[in-house]
Amino acid sequence: MSEAEIARLRDEIADVDRGIVGLVAKRLHIAEQLGVEKKLLGLPVVVPDTEDRVFTRLLTESATRGITLSFAEGLARLLIDESVRVQDLVRLPPSAKRRILVVGGAGSMGRWLSRYFRSRGYEVVVHDIAGPVEDYPFEPDLRKGVRAADVVAVAVPMTACGEVLEQIAAVEPSALVFDVASLKAPIEKQLRSMGAAGLRIASIHPVFGPDLWPLSSGNITFSDVGNSVAVLEVKELFRPSGASFVDVSLDHHDVPAEPESSLFADFRPMRRPEPVRSRGPASVRRDDLLPALRCGLRPARRPAGVAPGHPGPEPPHPARPPANPRRLG
């Protein structure tokens, strides 16, 4: 083996290490979110049955990849213990004492907005023609919901957005209103009309999907539709996200981006999750697991920030680690 090949393999290992650390960080971030949800519902961090299932899943997955049982047990305990620690440290934010109505809360971005605001101490209420959304108060009457809200977030499909904005405008709300539509031309008339009427309205576009992580790697555009103060108010709502803010005029929002010249040229593309693969039989008990024959690691996905041509880590499995009978729920 040549020195050059040794150097190449070391570089490849370094790339995999970076990917592993990135996935561990993502796992702990998810564990923290889980801790928030548990504390909101008054649930314990530790759930023995869940700990056993997570431990078994990790050992089963390791065995199918030829990883020794002793290494797998040590890794599982580290992941589980740290996840428990992260959840124990979660402190709910103080109540913002503001009610946010998410119109279209049953959709993917509507759910994302609901989670985002609830985790930051806001009272979130959902309105959606599809019906109630689990874990959130539901308001079937749009007009009533708008009147009672401090903030109204419109996250409905593009085909319904104009009509919904008109219904909200008819209420003449005192609430701050914003939409998250990806295109503005179809609703420009309604947006400008509401701005001209003196309503507190702005138009934004999160240039990412609901699965983006970390959120600080995303970008959000803000468009002034006649009320510059409302734009500043909406920016403050999303300031804790760490996302980059980009001001775009309503006239130019939908203009196709030119390579290396548009504001959108530097936006990081959203990475889509890969299909979840089988994790082995759930009935396997950890005491029954034996080290499998080594079968090698399959090529993994390149994480953001890693140079093209280098393999990346495999997608994380939805995990909640419990280990050495410290439990995770």
ABEGO torsion letter per residue (X at the ends): XBAAAAAAAAAAAAAAAAAAAAAAAAAAAAAAAAAAAAAAAGBBABBAAAAAAAAAAAAAAAAAAGBBAAAAAAAAAAAAAAAAAAAAABBBBBBAGBBBBBBGAABAAAAAAAAAAAAAGBBBBBBBAAEBBBGBBBBABAAAAAAABABBBBABBAAAAAAAAAAAAAAGBABBBBBABABAAAAAAAAAAAAAAGBBBBBBBBBBBAABOBAAABBBBBBBAGBAAAAAAAAAAAAAAGBBBBBBBAAAAABBBBBGABAAAABBBBBBBBBBBBAEBAABBAAABBBBBBAEBBBBBBBBGBBBGBBBBBBBBBBBBBBBGBBBX
